Amino acid sequence: MNTYRHAATGRLYIAYLEWNPQGARTAVLLHGWPDSPQCWKSVARILADSGYRVLAPALRGFAPTRFLVASTPRSGQLSALGRDLLDFIDVLEVERPILVGHDWGARAVANACGLRDGVASHLVMLSVGYGTNAPDQILTLQQVRNYWYHWFMATPRGARVVRDDREAFARQMWDSWAPAGWYAPADFDEAAQAFAGDDWAEIVLHSYRHRWGFVDGDPAYADDEARLNPAPALSVATLVLHGGADTCNHPDSSSGRESYFLGRYQRKVLDGVGHFPQREAPQEVADSILQFCR
């Protein structure tokens, strides 16, 4: 069984999984919400067998990653996730990795590229459309319905559920965001270990509330926020993979984004796949990454 390693940045003690440490090229894989680095196991093994060193860190708030200082604001704002990734890359001295992200992780890898041009050789986003972080974005009524949990978490009742019944709340997402029967109970139980962190609930609540302008961000990220809003055009070669049966982010939410990308750009819809392509169709996801980055 793969065990966590740790890297200390200025703010975090970041836990990460690693495959094939001697690989000639590096791929950094970021999980989403509600999930953990374990979501990448199958994809990571395929990439490692193809010669990649693979790193999969746990995002802030997700165990076993932890804050170094108790007084650091528990911000889940998306700019902070991008900055955390840059700090992780710097500490490990990784040169121009492939950055792959799902859900929150997709927003983080894209934001890292927006904050530092040239940081990655390739960008791969799963289940998220670029340029969909702004609180004033236009949403279809279908997408508003899909985002019920965003609005629920903005209420006191939603906050209590996130704090006191987090596993049941997360399982509701797994049960409703992809075709029925797509996961084994043991896979959810493994992922849920990441939700046990002391800061998980506060990071989750702040992230969704900040995304829609309900709360302020950490002033430490004010400059990063200014650089990322509105979303900047990216020069990195980018691949978007989106499940055709995704009932969290409708696949249409990632279409028509070509103008944001100045370099090579490709988007692929995976038929019959829901919100978790790296878990539901790991071979297809890995093959798509390898082909695009070859």
Backbone as CSV, one residue per row, in Angstrom:
resi,resn,N_x,N_y,N_z,CA_x,CA_y,CA_z,C_x,C_y,C_z
1,MET,0.842,-1.205,0.000,0.000,0.000,0.000,0.871,1.246,0.000
2,ASN,0.533,2.208,-0.845,1.281,3.463,-0.913,1.024,4.274,0.357
3,THR,2.084,4.819,0.949,1.953,5.609,2.170,2.317,7.059,1.891
4,TYR,1.798,7.952,2.739,2.009,9.374,2.526,3.424,9.804,2.888
5,ARG,3.964,10.658,2.053,5.161,11.432,2.355,4.707,12.840,2.715
6,HIS,5.636,13.691,3.148,5.250,15.039,3.576,6.250,16.080,3.084
7,ALA,5.730,17.251,2.779,6.554,18.392,2.353,6.058,19.628,3.091
8,ALA,6.966,20.360,3.703,6.605,21.560,4.460,6.786,22.795,3.589
9,THR,5.699,23.557,3.431,5.767,24.843,2.743,5.686,25.931,3.817
10,GLY,5.490,27.168,3.410,5.404,28.240,4.391,4.171,28.164,5.262
11,ARG,3.096,27.559,4.747,1.832,27.514,5.485,1.390,26.106,5.866
12,LEU,1.797,25.116,5.088,1.222,23.782,5.219,2.280,22.694,5.354
13,TYR,1.872,21.626,6.004,2.604,20.370,6.003,1.824,19.471,5.055
14,ILE,2.231,19.469,3.772,1.442,18.830,2.724,1.772,17.344,2.640
15,ALA,0.751,16.516,2.801,0.890,15.076,2.627,0.677,14.739,1.156
16,TYR,1.473,13.801,0.648,1.319,13.427,-0.757,1.700,11.974,-0.968
17,LEU,1.079,11.381,-1.970,1.421,10.048,-2.424,2.384,10.165,-3.601
18,GLU,3.243,9.171,-3.739,4.222,9.206,-4.829,4.364,7.830,-5.452
19,TRP,4.467,7.820,-6.779,4.727,6.614,-7.537,5.948,6.856,-8.418
20,ASN,6.796,5.849,-8.559,7.954,5.890,-9.465,8.817,7.132,-9.236
21,PRO,9.448,7.268,-8.061,10.229,8.477,-7.737,11.339,8.791,-8.734
22,GLN,11.824,7.800,-9.465,12.924,8.016,-10.404,12.446,8.320,-11.821
23,GLY,11.154,8.543,-12.001,10.625,8.805,-13.327,11.261,10.011,-13.987
24,ALA,11.409,9.955,-15.300,12.114,11.014,-16.032,11.293,12.298,-16.107
25,ARG,9.968,12.186,-16.172,9.077,13.348,-16.186,8.149,13.256,-14.985
26,THR,7.598,14.388,-14.581,6.746,14.410,-13.390,5.341,14.858,-13.740
27,ALA,4.371,14.174,-13.151,2.965,14.575,-13.228,2.466,14.796,-11.809
28,VAL,1.837,15.938,-11.572,1.251,16.245,-10.271,-0.263,16.183,-10.428
29,LEU,-0.909,15.339,-9.618,-2.338,15.077,-9.737,-3.054,15.608,-8.499
30,LEU,-4.026,16.496,-8.689,-4.762,17.088,-7.575,-6.211,16.619,-7.569
31,HIS,-6.625,16.117,-6.407,-7.989,15.611,-6.240,-8.978,16.755,-6.065
32,GLY,-10.257,16.397,-6.062,-11.309,17.375,-5.879,-12.070,17.175,-4.592
33,TRP,-13.282,17.725,-4.564,-14.175,17.615,-3.411,-15.442,16.881,-3.823
34,PRO,-15.917,15.913,-3.025,-15.278,15.393,-1.824,-14.503,14.116,-2.155
35,ASP,-13.184,14.185,-2.086,-12.350,13.057,-2.480,-10.995,13.184,-1.802
36,SER,-10.054,12.365,-2.221,-8.725,12.344,-1.611,-7.695,11.965,-2.665
37,PRO,-6.405,12.056,-2.352,-5.389,11.648,-3.336,-5.528,10.203,-3.796
38,GLN,-6.205,9.376,-2.997,-6.369,7.976,-3.389,-7.181,7.817,-4.670
39,CYS,-7.905,8.850,-5.057,-8.710,8.754,-6.285,-7.855,8.519,-7.520
40,TRP,-6.552,8.827,-7.406,-5.662,8.740,-8.561,-4.945,7.399,-8.673
41,LYS,-5.196,6.462,-7.768,-4.397,5.232,-7.715,-4.249,4.556,-9.071
42,SER,-5.354,4.331,-9.737,-5.296,3.592,-10.999,-4.610,4.400,-12.093
43,VAL,-4.969,5.681,-12.204,-4.343,6.541,-13.212,-2.851,6.673,-12.934
44,ALA,-2.499,6.850,-11.660,-1.090,7.047,-11.299,-0.236,5.835,-11.674
45,ARG,-0.766,4.648,-11.450,0.015,3.449,-11.786,0.267,3.364,-13.282
46,ILE,-0.727,3.728,-14.082,-0.544,3.693,-15.531,0.494,4.723,-15.963
47,LEU,0.416,5.931,-15.422,1.404,6.954,-15.754,2.798,6.535,-15.284
48,ALA,2.873,5.952,-14.090,4.169,5.508,-13.575,4.762,4.417,-14.455
49,ASP,3.929,3.481,-14.899,4.409,2.414,-15.782,4.881,2.967,-17.120
50,SER,4.418,4.183,-17.460,4.848,4.829,-18.705,6.058,5.731,-18.503
51,GLY,6.634,5.706,-17.308,7.881,6.420,-17.069,7.774,7.700,-16.270
52,TYR,6.568,8.048,-15.817,6.381,9.288,-15.065,6.617,9.092,-13.568
53,ARG,7.221,10.075,-12.960,7.135,10.236,-11.515,5.785,10.900,-11.247
54,VAL,5.002,10.341,-10.333,3.660,10.853,-10.081,3.551,11.285,-8.627
55,LEU,3.064,12.500,-8.422,2.852,13.065,-7.092,1.374,13.431,-6.952
56,ALA,0.771,13.051,-5.829,-0.643,13.358,-5.594,-0.803,13.919,-4.184
57,PRO,-0.775,15.243,-4.051,-0.895,15.855,-2.721,-2.341,15.948,-2.247
58,ALA,-2.498,16.002,-0.933,-3.799,16.260,-0.315,-3.960,17.766,-0.158
59,LEU,-5.078,18.299,-0.636,-5.342,19.729,-0.567,-5.471,20.200,0.881
60,ARG,-5.324,21.503,1.090,-5.505,22.070,2.428,-6.879,21.685,2.987
61,GLY,-6.877,21.334,4.256,-8.098,20.905,4.919,-8.355,19.418,4.851
62,PHE,-7.724,18.723,3.914,-7.929,17.293,3.736,-6.796,16.531,4.424
63,ALA,-7.145,15.683,5.381,-6.143,14.895,6.085,-5.412,13.971,5.103
64,PRO,-4.091,13.767,5.355,-3.310,14.239,6.490,-2.567,15.575,6.299
65,THR,-2.850,16.332,5.260,-2.278,17.680,5.156,-2.782,18.519,6.331
66,ARG,-1.919,19.361,6.873,-2.331,20.199,8.007,-1.621,21.550,7.937
67,PHE,-2.195,22.524,8.620,-1.597,23.847,8.722,-0.462,23.823,9.733
68,LEU,0.559,24.617,9.484,1.700,24.673,10.394,1.422,25.553,11.605
69,VAL,0.597,26.592,11.415,0.363,27.573,12.478,-1.132,27.673,12.744
70,ALA,-1.510,27.635,14.016,-2.923,27.647,14.384,-3.618,28.932,13.975
71,SER,-2.877,30.028,13.898,-3.500,31.322,13.604,-3.717,31.579,12.115
72,THR,-3.226,30.704,11.239,-3.427,30.893,9.803,-4.914,30.786,9.471
73,PRO,-5.487,31.763,8.755,-6.907,31.670,8.399,-7.192,30.392,7.619
74,ARG,-8.282,29.733,7.961,-8.671,28.490,7.280,-9.477,28.858,6.043
75,SER,-8.778,29.385,5.059,-9.410,29.822,3.819,-9.417,28.691,2.801
76,GLY,-10.562,28.508,2.152,-10.646,27.550,1.058,-10.748,28.223,-0.292
77,GLN,-10.434,29.525,-0.358,-10.577,30.246,-1.620,-9.694,29.617,-2.683
78,LEU,-10.151,29.683,-3.921,-9.510,28.950,-5.003,-8.127,29.473,-5.337
79,SER,-7.889,30.759,-5.122,-6.543,31.292,-5.341,-5.547,30.668,-4.365
80,ALA,-5.992,30.395,-3.136,-5.114,29.772,-2.149,-4.725,28.363,-2.580
81,LEU,-5.661,27.636,-3.193,-5.341,26.291,-3.667,-4.279,26.335,-4.759
82,GLY,-4.386,27.321,-5.649,-3.372,27.478,-6.688,-2.018,27.835,-6.111
83,ARG,-1.995,28.720,-5.132,-0.741,29.125,-4.498,-0.127,27.960,-3.725
84,ASP,-0.967,27.154,-3.042,-0.455,25.971,-2.350,0.260,25.032,-3.315
85,LEU,-0.303,24.864,-4.503,0.313,23.981,-5.489,1.663,24.523,-5.923
86,LEU,1.745,25.828,-6.170,3.039,26.413,-6.535,4.060,26.225,-5.419
87,ASP,3.642,26.409,-4.179,4.554,26.210,-3.050,5.028,24.758,-2.992
88,PHE,4.134,23.827,-3.234,4.480,22.400,-3.234,5.506,22.084,-4.319
89,ILE,5.266,22.607,-5.517,6.190,22.393,-6.627,7.567,22.972,-6.305
90,ASP,7.585,24.147,-5.696,8.855,24.794,-5.365,9.634,24.005,-4.315
91,VAL,8.950,23.542,-3.283,9.623,22.813,-2.209,10.231,21.518,-2.730
92,LEU,9.528,20.841,-3.626,10.042,19.586,-4.185,10.945,19.814,-5.391
93,GLU,11.102,21.081,-5.790,11.990,21.455,-6.907,11.632,20.693,-8.180
94,VAL,10.347,20.665,-8.477,9.856,19.994,-9.684,9.878,20.985,-10.843
95,GLU,10.452,20.576,-11.967,10.570,21.445,-13.136,9.496,21.130,-14.170
96,ARG,8.644,22.092,-14.438,7.642,22.026,-15.498,6.921,20.672,-15.555
97,PRO,6.219,20.318,-14.495,5.459,19.061,-14.509,4.208,19.169,-15.373
98,ILE,3.618,18.039,-15.665,2.240,18.006,-16.138,1.359,18.221,-14.912
99,LEU,0.438,19.155,-14.989,-0.490,19.409,-13.889,-1.861,18.881,-14.273
100,VAL,-2.363,17.961,-13.466,-3.645,17.312,-13.713,-4.527,17.542,-12.492
101,GLY,-5.756,18.020,-12.702,-6.630,18.255,-11.565,-8.062,17.878,-11.852
102,HIS,-8.749,17.420,-10.817,-10.165,17.087,-10.900,-10.950,17.986,-9.951
103,ASP,-12.051,18.592,-10.431,-12.946,19.345,-9.567,-12.151,20.477,-8.880
104,TRP,-12.109,20.550,-7.557,-11.290,21.584,-6.906,-9.868,21.553,-7.451
105,GLY,-9.355,20.353,-7.647,-7.994,20.230,-8.152,-7.828,20.820,-9.531
106,ALA,-8.875,20.714,-10.383,-8.817,21.322,-11.709,-8.729,22.836,-11.607
107,ARG,-9.490,23.407,-10.693,-9.425,24.856,-10.486,-8.053,25.255,-9.944
108,ALA,-7.492,24.417,-9.078,-6.185,24.716,-8.502,-5.075,24.682,-9.548
109,VAL,-5.063,23.649,-10.406,-3.985,23.556,-11.386,-4.087,24.685,-12.409
110,ALA,-5.314,25.031,-12.796,-5.481,26.147,-13.728,-5.055,27.458,-13.087
111,ASN,-5.398,27.660,-11.821,-4.996,28.886,-11.139,-3.488,28.966,-10.975
112,ALA,-2.837,27.831,-10.724,-1.377,27.834,-10.637,-0.770,28.299,-11.955
113,CYS,-1.325,27.846,-13.076,-0.833,28.275,-14.389,-1.138,29.746,-14.630
114,GLY,-2.261,30.233,-14.113,-2.587,31.647,-14.241,-1.690,32.539,-13.410
115,LEU,-1.214,32.016,-12.294,-0.346,32.800,-11.415,1.114,32.771,-11.858
116,ARG,1.521,31.698,-12.534,2.929,31.582,-12.956,2.985,30.982,-14.352
117,ASP,3.127,31.831,-15.333,3.219,31.356,-16.712,4.452,30.474,-16.871
118,GLY,4.293,29.333,-17.520,5.411,28.434,-17.768,5.675,27.436,-16.660
119,VAL,4.840,27.418,-15.615,5.094,26.499,-14.504,4.890,25.049,-14.916
120,ALA,4.030,24.796,-15.891,3.703,23.432,-16.303,4.011,23.225,-17.772
121,SER,4.308,21.987,-18.131,4.477,21.660,-19.550,3.121,21.452,-20.206
122,HIS,2.175,20.891,-19.452,0.821,20.640,-19.934,-0.142,20.790,-18.759
123,LEU,-1.374,21.147,-19.080,-2.446,21.275,-18.097,-3.583,20.347,-18.501
124,VAL,-4.091,19.575,-17.529,-5.229,18.692,-17.774,-6.274,18.966,-16.706
125,MET,-7.488,19.332,-17.143,-8.588,19.637,-16.233,-9.692,18.604,-16.414
126,LEU,-10.146,18.007,-15.316,-11.222,17.028,-15.343,-12.477,17.614,-14.687
127,SER,-13.588,17.546,-15.411,-14.932,17.806,-14.869,-15.211,19.255,-14.524
128,VAL,-14.389,20.172,-14.993,-14.564,21.592,-14.691,-14.277,22.410,-15.945
129,GLY,-15.095,23.414,-16.198,-14.823,24.349,-17.273,-13.980,25.507,-16.773
130,TYR,-12.992,25.885,-17.534,-12.154,27.013,-17.136,-12.963,28.315,-17.213
131,GLY,-12.647,29.251,-16.317,-13.346,30.522,-16.293,-14.697,30.448,-15.614
132,THR,-14.874,29.446,-14.739,-16.158,29.276,-14.047,-16.017,29.472,-12.540
133,ASN,-15.099,30.352,-12.140,-14.901,30.620,-10.718,-15.585,31.898,-10.252
134,ALA,-15.973,32.785,-11.163,-16.443,34.117,-10.785,-17.844,34.071,-10.178
135,PRO,-18.085,34.845,-9.106,-19.409,34.842,-8.476,-20.519,35.400,-9.352
136,ASP,-20.157,36.202,-10.341,-21.180,36.802,-11.210,-21.339,36.062,-12.533
137,GLN,-20.810,34.861,-12.630,-20.915,34.095,-13.872,-22.371,33.763,-14.177
138,ILE,-22.653,33.599,-15.456,-23.993,33.209,-15.885,-24.138,31.695,-15.729
139,LEU,-25.233,31.270,-15.094,-25.510,29.852,-14.903,-26.850,29.503,-15.541
140,THR,-26.905,28.352,-16.179,-28.202,27.857,-16.633,-29.013,27.433,-15.408
141,LEU,-30.320,27.349,-15.565,-31.151,26.894,-14.459,-30.835,25.450,-14.084
142,GLN,-30.434,24.647,-15.066,-30.025,23.279,-14.769,-28.797,23.274,-13.864
143,GLN,-27.820,24.155,-14.179,-26.618,24.191,-13.351,-26.908,24.758,-11.965
144,VAL,-27.810,25.709,-11.876,-28.236,26.208,-10.563,-28.797,25.061,-9.729
145,ARG,-29.612,24.244,-10.356,-30.162,23.082,-9.644,-29.040,22.136,-9.218
146,ASN,-28.089,21.895,-10.107,-26.969,21.019,-9.767,-26.181,21.534,-8.567
147,TYR,-26.128,22.855,-8.427,-25.328,23.477,-7.366,-26.117,23.680,-6.067
148,TRP,-27.171,22.918,-5.861,-27.968,23.061,-4.639,-27.108,23.023,-3.383
149,TYR,-26.065,22.166,-3.407,-25.224,21.999,-2.208,-24.392,23.238,-1.921
150,HIS,-24.056,24.023,-2.968,-23.371,25.304,-2.752,-24.243,26.212,-1.897
151,TRP,-25.497,26.369,-2.326,-26.377,27.288,-1.612,-26.722,26.738,-0.222
152,PHE,-26.881,25.427,-0.103,-27.178,24.806,1.185,-26.071,25.096,2.198
153,MET,-24.822,25.024,1.749,-23.702,25.261,2.659,-23.580,26.725,3.082
154,ALA,-24.280,27.598,2.398,-24.266,29.013,2.787,-25.230,29.295,3.932
155,THR,-26.009,28.285,4.333,-26.986,28.462,5.408,-26.460,27.859,6.703
156,PRO,-26.971,28.302,7.859,-26.572,27.682,9.131,-26.876,26.185,9.173
157,ARG,-27.999,25.782,8.595,-28.324,24.354,8.588,-27.299,23.566,7.788
158,GLY,-26.920,24.084,6.617,-25.911,23.414,5.812,-24.581,23.325,6.529
159,ALA,-24.202,24.386,7.226,-22.939,24.378,7.970,-22.946,23.293,9.037
160,ARG,-24.084,23.118,9.715,-24.156,22.081,10.744,-23.979,20.693,10.136
161,VAL,-24.571,20.485,8.964,-24.436,19.176,8.312,-22.980,18.919,7.927
162,VAL,-22.319,19.916,7.366,-20.923,19.746,6.965,-20.053,19.438,8.184
163,ARG,-20.324,20.092,9.287,-19.497,19.879,10.481,-19.822,18.570,11.197
164,ASP,-21.117,18.225,11.256,-21.539,17.132,12.125,-21.883,15.839,11.401
165,ASP,-22.115,15.901,10.104,-22.515,14.709,9.358,-21.805,14.679,8.010
166,ARG,-20.512,14.931,8.069,-19.744,15.157,6.836,-19.712,13.948,5.914
167,GLU,-19.601,12.746,6.458,-19.521,11.581,5.586,-20.834,11.339,4.849
168,ALA,-21.948,11.497,5.531,-23.239,11.310,4.863,-23.453,12.368,3.795
169,PHE,-23.028,13.589,4.077,-23.156,14.670,3.104,-22.310,14.377,1.871
170,ALA,-21.062,13.961,2.089,-20.185,13.645,0.964,-20.703,12.454,0.169
171,ARG,-21.225,11.451,0.875,-21.741,10.269,0.175,-22.924,10.637,-0.728
172,GLN,-23.700,11.628,-0.330,-24.807,12.098,-1.169,-24.294,12.562,-2.527
173,MET,-23.121,13.209,-2.535,-22.537,13.672,-3.800,-22.090,12.480,-4.648
174,TRP,-21.419,11.534,-4.017,-20.971,10.356,-4.752,-22.165,9.608,-5.350
175,ASP,-23.271,9.547,-4.601,-24.431,8.794,-5.060,-25.212,9.503,-6.165
176,SER,-25.018,10.805,-6.308,-25.877,11.553,-7.238,-25.128,12.203,-8.400
177,TRP,-23.819,12.117,-8.436,-23.054,12.810,-9.468,-22.584,11.911,-10.604
178,ALA,-22.905,10.634,-10.548,-22.458,9.695,-11.579,-23.473,8.566,-11.663
179,PRO,-23.467,7.807,-12.757,-24.416,6.706,-12.891,-24.353,5.751,-11.709
180,ALA,-25.508,5.213,-11.329,-25.618,4.366,-10.147,-24.655,3.182,-10.211
181,GLY,-24.116,2.833,-9.043,-23.267,1.653,-8.926,-21.836,1.830,-9.369
182,TRP,-21.398,3.070,-9.521,-20.073,3.294,-10.104,-18.935,3.066,-9.127
183,TYR,-19.194,3.052,-7.816,-18.090,2.914,-6.854,-18.359,1.800,-5.851
184,ALA,-17.278,1.268,-5.301,-17.372,0.275,-4.239,-17.380,0.987,-2.894
185,PRO,-18.153,0.513,-1.912,-18.194,1.160,-0.608,-16.810,1.362,0.009
186,ALA,-15.899,0.421,-0.216,-14.555,0.550,0.357,-13.812,1.754,-0.219
187,ASP,-14.103,2.098,-1.467,-13.454,3.257,-2.072,-13.909,4.549,-1.403
188,PHE,-15.209,4.630,-1.107,-15.683,5.824,-0.396,-15.091,5.880,1.005
189,ASP,-15.073,4.758,1.703,-14.531,4.746,3.061,-13.075,5.195,3.079
190,GLU,-12.315,4.789,2.078,-10.915,5.200,1.982,-10.817,6.701,1.754
191,ALA,-11.627,7.229,0.832,-11.610,8.663,0.558,-12.028,9.462,1.784
192,ALA,-13.014,8.948,2.528,-13.564,9.683,3.668,-12.551,9.885,4.780
193,GLN,-11.477,9.121,4.789,-10.435,9.358,5.789,-9.861,10.768,5.659
194,ALA,-9.902,11.312,4.438,-9.391,12.664,4.219,-10.322,13.729,4.777
195,PHE,-11.583,13.369,5.022,-12.560,14.335,5.525,-12.501,14.468,7.051
196,ALA,-11.668,13.653,7.700,-11.594,13.634,9.159,-10.674,14.710,9.725
197,GLY,-10.010,15.472,8.859,-9.098,16.504,9.331,-9.818,17.576,10.137
198,ASP,-9.110,18.146,11.093,-9.696,19.158,11.978,-10.220,20.368,11.216
199,ASP,-9.609,20.679,10.060,-9.949,21.900,9.331,-10.846,21.654,8.129
200,TRP,-11.226,20.395,7.897,-11.949,20.069,6.668,-13.242,20.868,6.537
201,ALA,-14.060,20.867,7.565,-15.358,21.531,7.469,-15.209,23.029,7.237
202,GLU,-14.284,23.660,7.947,-14.123,25.108,7.799,-13.580,25.472,6.419
203,ILE,-12.666,24.671,5.892,-12.142,24.912,4.547,-13.247,24.754,3.511
204,VAL,-14.044,23.707,3.642,-15.127,23.455,2.685,-16.145,24.586,2.717
205,LEU,-16.584,24.960,3.911,-17.592,26.015,4.026,-17.066,27.338,3.488
206,HIS,-15.828,27.679,3.832,-15.282,28.950,3.352,-15.117,28.931,1.839
207,SER,-14.698,27.793,1.294,-14.455,27.724,-0.147,-15.712,28.029,-0.939
208,TYR,-16.817,27.381,-0.611,-18.040,27.593,-1.379,-18.665,28.954,-1.084
209,ARG,-18.563,29.408,0.137,-19.117,30.729,0.452,-18.297,31.833,-0.212
210,HIS,-16.993,31.675,-0.239,-16.155,32.680,-0.892,-16.379,32.684,-2.400
211,ARG,-16.591,31.518,-2.980,-16.749,31.422,-4.433,-17.914,32.270,-4.924
212,TRP,-18.953,32.422,-4.099,-20.121,33.191,-4.502,-20.185,34.558,-3.827
213,GLY,-19.104,34.973,-3.199,-19.029,36.320,-2.656,-19.753,36.513,-1.338
214,PHE,-20.036,35.423,-0.618,-20.744,35.535,0.649,-19.823,35.888,1.812
215,VAL,-18.528,35.578,1.696,-17.555,35.894,2.751,-16.296,36.459,2.104
216,ASP,-15.499,37.147,2.911,-14.241,37.704,2.432,-13.168,36.622,2.370
217,GLY,-12.149,36.888,1.553,-11.015,35.995,1.475,-9.916,36.387,2.447
218,ASP,-8.892,35.556,2.512,-7.715,35.840,3.314,-6.944,36.965,2.619
219,PRO,-6.663,38.088,3.312,-5.928,39.193,2.674,-4.573,38.780,2.110
220,ALA,-4.017,37.682,2.614,-2.721,37.222,2.115,-2.771,36.869,0.635
221,TYR,-3.979,36.614,0.109,-4.120,36.220,-1.293,-4.750,37.320,-2.142
222,ALA,-4.747,38.543,-1.651,-5.396,39.633,-2.381,-4.770,39.839,-3.759
223,ASP,-3.445,39.802,-3.831,-2.783,39.992,-5.127,-3.098,38.841,-6.079
224,ASP,-3.108,37.629,-5.555,-3.434,36.471,-6.390,-4.872,36.554,-6.890
225,GLU,-5.779,36.977,-6.018,-7.173,37.128,-6.432,-7.291,38.125,-7.578
226,ALA,-6.561,39.217,-7.487,-6.627,40.239,-8.531,-6.100,39.714,-9.861
227,ARG,-5.104,38.852,-9.810,-4.527,38.314,-11.039,-5.409,37.243,-11.668
228,LEU,-6.241,36.611,-10.862,-7.043,35.490,-11.354,-8.473,35.868,-11.692
229,ASN,-8.870,37.088,-11.381,-10.249,37.532,-11.620,-10.265,38.870,-12.339
230,PRO,-10.717,38.919,-13.577,-11.273,37.800,-14.346,-10.214,36.778,-14.744
231,ALA,-10.671,35.599,-15.117,-9.757,34.508,-15.441,-8.836,34.900,-16.587
232,PRO,-7.519,34.769,-16.402,-6.584,35.131,-17.473,-6.509,34.053,-18.547
233,ALA,-6.149,34.463,-19.752,-5.874,33.493,-20.807,-4.601,32.734,-20.459
234,LEU,-4.552,31.459,-20.813,-3.424,30.596,-20.472,-2.672,30.184,-21.731
235,SER,-1.346,30.177,-21.643,-0.522,29.803,-22.798,-0.173,28.316,-22.803
236,VAL,-0.386,27.611,-21.709,-0.006,26.211,-21.588,-0.927,25.334,-22.437
237,ALA,-0.354,24.285,-23.025,-1.162,23.297,-23.758,-2.134,22.642,-22.794
238,THR,-3.415,22.617,-23.158,-4.458,22.220,-22.207,-5.394,21.179,-22.786
239,LEU,-5.671,20.166,-21.949,-6.641,19.122,-22.257,-7.750,19.174,-21.213
240,VAL,-8.999,19.183,-21.658,-10.160,19.123,-20.764,-10.870,17.795,-20.998
241,LEU,-11.087,17.048,-19.918,-11.833,15.793,-19.970,-13.092,15.959,-19.123
242,HIS,-14.248,15.671,-19.697,-15.505,15.884,-18.980,-16.423,14.708,-19.234
243,GLY,-16.975,14.150,-18.159,-17.903,13.047,-18.287,-19.217,13.493,-18.901
244,GLY,-19.693,12.743,-19.881,-20.950,13.088,-20.522,-22.148,12.893,-19.624
245,ALA,-21.983,12.112,-18.534,-23.076,11.861,-17.594,-22.826,12.560,-16.257
246,ASP,-22.034,13.630,-16.281,-21.719,14.398,-15.067,-22.949,15.196,-14.642
247,THR,-23.477,14.915,-13.457,-24.647,15.634,-12.953,-24.267,16.604,-11.826
248,CYS,-22.982,16.895,-11.709,-22.532,17.992,-10.847,-22.263,19.207,-11.723
249,ASN,-21.229,19.134,-12.537,-20.965,20.162,-13.543,-21.409,19.610,-14.896
250,HIS,-22.487,20.139,-15.415,-22.980,19.656,-16.713,-21.863,19.780,-17.741
251,PRO,-21.710,18.793,-18.629,-20.625,18.861,-19.616,-20.647,20.127,-20.466
252,ASP,-21.803,20.725,-20.661,-21.850,21.983,-21.415,-21.075,23.101,-20.722
253,SER,-20.861,22.982,-19.418,-20.166,24.046,-18.683,-18.693,24.158,-19.050
254,SER,-18.143,23.147,-19.717,-16.753,23.240,-20.162,-16.625,23.469,-21.669
255,SER,-17.747,23.619,-22.371,-17.684,23.845,-23.813,-17.556,25.335,-24.119
256,GLY,-17.075,25.634,-25.315,-16.986,27.016,-25.755,-15.973,27.860,-25.014
257,ARG,-14.909,27.236,-24.506,-13.897,27.949,-23.710,-12.598,28.181,-24.473
258,GLU,-12.617,27.925,-25.756,-11.367,27.961,-26.529,-10.640,29.305,-26.449
259,SER,-11.387,30.385,-26.326,-10.757,31.715,-26.348,-9.842,31.962,-25.158
260,TYR,-9.977,31.156,-24.115,-9.119,31.318,-22.931,-7.720,30.725,-23.133
261,PHE,-7.528,29.953,-24.200,-6.295,29.195,-24.355,-5.521,29.657,-25.581
262,LEU,-4.285,30.074,-25.346,-3.454,30.633,-26.401,-2.623,29.568,-27.104
263,GLY,-2.479,28.394,-26.490,-1.709,27.309,-27.086,-2.613,26.183,-27.538
264,ARG,-2.039,24.998,-27.656,-2.796,23.828,-28.088,-3.902,23.536,-27.083
265,TYR,-5.091,23.247,-27.589,-6.248,23.019,-26.717,-7.084,21.879,-27.267
266,GLN,-7.494,20.993,-26.370,-8.348,19.866,-26.771,-9.351,19.601,-25.650
267,ARG,-10.570,19.303,-26.047,-11.610,18.929,-25.084,-12.232,17.621,-25.529
268,LYS,-12.427,16.715,-24.561,-12.958,15.395,-24.872,-14.051,15.061,-23.875
269,VAL,-15.232,14.680,-24.383,-16.339,14.252,-23.538,-16.332,12.725,-23.480
270,LEU,-16.367,12.178,-22.265,-16.298,10.741,-22.045,-17.725,10.202,-21.877
271,ASP,-18.189,9.478,-22.857,-19.579,8.988,-22.860,-19.845,8.065,-21.676
272,GLY,-20.980,8.291,-21.013,-21.407,7.414,-19.941,-20.671,7.569,-18.633
273,VAL,-19.764,8.541,-18.568,-18.946,8.764,-17.372,-19.521,9.947,-16.600
274,GLY,-19.543,9.830,-15.277,-20.066,10.887,-14.434,-19.005,11.884,-14.010
275,HIS,-19.101,12.346,-12.786,-18.255,13.446,-12.309,-16.850,13.004,-11.907
276,PHE,-16.589,11.708,-11.816,-15.311,11.221,-11.298,-14.577,10.381,-12.346
277,PRO,-14.175,10.970,-13.466,-13.595,10.171,-14.555,-12.367,9.372,-14.141
278,GLN,-11.533,9.923,-13.272,-10.314,9.214,-12.886,-10.620,7.943,-12.107
279,ARG,-11.781,7.887,-11.480,-12.210,6.674,-10.787,-13.063,5.787,-11.691
280,GLU,-13.933,6.387,-12.479,-14.881,5.625,-13.303,-14.234,5.048,-14.557
281,ALA,-13.302,5.781,-15.156,-12.688,5.363,-16.419,-11.188,5.662,-16.395
282,PRO,-10.439,5.062,-15.443,-9.028,5.424,-15.278,-8.157,5.136,-16.494
283,GLN,-8.433,4.031,-17.203,-7.615,3.721,-18.372,-7.804,4.764,-19.458
284,GLU,-9.059,5.145,-19.700,-9.331,6.153,-20.727,-8.727,7.497,-20.344
285,VAL,-8.807,7.853,-19.066,-8.225,9.115,-18.616,-6.712,9.084,-18.777
286,ALA,-6.067,8.007,-18.315,-4.621,7.910,-18.413,-4.158,7.899,-19.869
287,ASP,-4.838,7.148,-20.715,-4.469,7.099,-22.124,-4.603,8.476,-22.765
288,SER,-5.651,9.212,-22.407,-5.857,10.550,-22.960,-4.729,11.501,-22.536
289,ILE,-4.321,11.397,-21.267,-3.217,12.238,-20.775,-1.922,11.887,-21.495
290,LEU,-1.622,10.603,-21.591,-0.381,10.187,-22.228,-0.335,10.599,-23.694
291,GLN,-1.450,10.440,-24.390,-1.487,10.800,-25.804,-1.314,12.303,-25.975
292,PHE,-1.986,13.090,-25.143,-1.920,14.543,-25.274,-0.539,15.077,-24.942
293,CYS,0.129,14.450,-23.974,1.409,14.976,-23.482,2.601,14.291,-24.125
294,ARG,2.339,13.387,-25.061,3.448,12.668,-25.693,4.339,13.602,-26.482
